[in-house]
Amino acid sequence: MAKPLEVDDIWTQRILNSVNGLEYGTVQIVIHDGRIVQIERTERKRFEAETGTRDREHSGVNRQQIRKNS
């Protein structure tokens, strides 16, 4: 039978800190032998396609310059 997981105030705060402010992504809690040993946060940033094109145009970099340098 698995050991019951005990989550104290320190781990509760760590988990909340990892989740807080996360717009897109995942938080994984790794447990070994009934104890939390690790928290992994993977954050995703989403950008609309038009924004990327507009940003390149405003920065003075265009596709022809990118192709020349490649």
C-alpha positions as semicolon CSV with decimal commas, in nm:
position;residue;x (nm);y (nm);z (nm)
1;M;0,000;0,000;0,000
2;A;0,124;0,349;-0,087
3;K;0,236;0,581;0,188
4;P;0,001;0,872;0,252
5;L;0,132;1,198;0,113
6;E;0,195;1,469;0,369
7;V;0,201;1,826;0,241
8;D;0,320;2,083;0,494
9;D;0,289;2,461;0,474
10;I;0,629;2,500;0,303
11;W;0,535;2,269;0,014
12;T;0,189;2,423;-0,010
13;Q;0,349;2,766;-0,052
14;R;0,600;2,632;-0,308
15;I;0,318;2,481;-0,514
16;L;0,114;2,802;-0,497
17;N;0,420;3,007;-0,602
18;S;0,472;2,778;-0,901
19;V;0,111;2,808;-1,014
20;N;0,074;3,180;-0,941
21;G;0,099;3,392;-1,256
22;L;0,101;3,095;-1,491
23;E;-0,114;3,178;-1,794
24;Y;-0,031;2,878;-2,015
25;G;0,174;2,583;-1,903
26;T;0,202;2,298;-1,658
27;V;0,316;2,239;-1,303
28;Q;0,428;1,885;-1,221
29;I;0,484;1,763;-0,868
30;V;0,732;1,477;-0,843
31;I;0,681;1,238;-0,552
32;H;0,926;0,970;-0,434
33;D;0,849;0,733;-0,153
34;G;0,545;0,933;-0,045
35;R;0,730;1,266;-0,028
36;I;0,733;1,564;-0,263
37;V;1,087;1,599;-0,391
38;Q;1,053;1,831;-0,689
39;I;0,825;2,082;-0,858
40;E;0,864;2,143;-1,232
41;R;0,709;2,445;-1,402
42;T;0,687;2,467;-1,779
43;E;0,557;2,799;-1,905
44;R;0,432;2,862;-2,257
45;K;0,414;3,200;-2,421
46;R;0,157;3,238;-2,698
47;F;0,185;3,501;-2,967
48;E;-0,050;3,572;-3,252
49;A;0,098;3,533;-3,601
50;E;0,026;3,895;-3,696
51;T;0,214;4,022;-3,394
52;G;0,538;3,850;-3,501
53;T;0,520;3,999;-3,851
54;R;0,439;4,344;-3,718
55;D;0,725;4,328;-3,467
56;R;0,977;4,239;-3,740
57;E;0,856;4,524;-3,960
58;H;0,892;4,774;-3,675
59;S;1,236;4,648;-3,579
60;G;1,372;4,710;-3,931
61;V;1,426;4,338;-3,996
62;N;1,238;4,187;-4,288
63;R;1,231;3,847;-4,453
64;Q;1,477;3,945;-4,727
65;Q;1,735;4,046;-4,467
66;I;1,679;3,722;-4,278
67;R;1,718;3,514;-4,599
68;K;2,039;3,704;-4,694
69;N;2,196;3,624;-4,360
70;S;2,100;3,256;-4,373
